[in-house]
């Protein structure tokens, strides 16, 4: 049983690393569409810092929500509607 715990920790660390890499990738891709490439790269680098990464994620999410609402989409907790609102 002493060998199973370190192996489980390796799996947990691998899952955490993959989730962090996916998060950084999506932050960079979304920031490149909403801002510029330079800011997206800066956000990617700063996203490696634990608390700063969370703040950047919230900032990019807020900007994306604003862009969707300006385009006429209804944005809620579960995401955006597929059809724009008609006025």
C-alpha positions, 0 to 999 in steps of 0.5 A: 500500500505504501507504493499506491499513494505516491502513484496516486499523487502523480496522477493527481499532479498530472491532472492538475498540470493538464487542467492548468495548461488547458486553462492557460491555452484558452485564456490566451486564445480568447484574449487574442480575439478580444484584445491583441496578440501582445496582451494575450501573450502577457496574460499567458505569462502572468497566468502562471502566477497563482492568484494573478491567473485567477484575476486574469481569467475573470477579466477575460471572462468579463470582456467576453461576456460584454462582447457577447451582450453587445452583439445581442446574445443573452448571457447567463450562468449556463452560457450564452443563448444560441440565438441573439435577442430580437428587439 
